[in-house]
Amino acid sequence: MHSLPPLTALSAFFVACHAGSYTAAAKELYITHGAVSRHIQVVEKWFGVNLFIKQGQRRVPTPYALTLARELGGALDTLSDIALRYGNGGRNNVFNVSVPTTLSLKWLLPRLDDFYGRYPQANLQISSANTEQLHIIGHYDLLIRREPSMTEYSAIPFLQDTHCLMASPDLLARYSIKTVEDIFACPRIETLTRPGHWNQWLEAAGVKKTPVNGSRRYDHFHVSLHAMLEGIGIGLGPVNTLSAEIVRGNLVPLFPDIRIAPCHYHALTPVGVQKTLLHQAFEDWLVTQGCA
């Protein structure tokens, strides 16, 4: 194993860089100024460079030290995450899950009470990911994504979905939509991160006419969904993902036999990760909920 500086010295160095001085770091760490100084000396000796310089009455980090601290921060976060998940013999039951925002808010969260009812000692940490963040891999035990394009993950499919046209009761009270052609009189909601959905739907509906106005465009689907729920316009939404909103009557599917853009959500686990009993239970629960 490669030799490393003592973890306590690295932690003191990291805090001193962020705090900006030995004195501030000592206060944050509840140790003496001299103890911080000794820790910094250990790190400086190991790296072979001066990491702090005197500025007035203070010692402040050099640009090199700040760069090193940024690199070190990710490593310390990883160690902290490992300690949290595997501390106490792995009995902390902290399970980190990354989920696309809309699926998290509208499908997963309304069902989590059922999971906690089955596993009351479980401690799930749910992180939402918008479209730009879907490719960013953090320190997660499990990721939920639409299509498993990454070979470094094992994938378990659990939820199949398709999109249909939807509107709120408030909008339907203002616009009469009896035929497909009636939609051209309504404001239409488009999502920039789901391009082509409207064209796919019009083609599936056999409509030759192309709308030239009336569009309301939003960057992410969870924003478009809010606009749909507020009655701002009609839009295309995933039926199974939004099943709770449909059951509560907040959204009404229009021409429900016309479905487009099929997708399949998968539970992804980094290859090589040893699955705990909680991990396996959560995967099994996802499959059960998806089938229901």
Summary of the structure (lengths in Angstrom):
residues: 292
radius of gyration: 26.1
end to end distance: 49.4
largest distance: 79.1
contacts: 826
relative contact order: 0.13
helix: 46%
strand: 23%
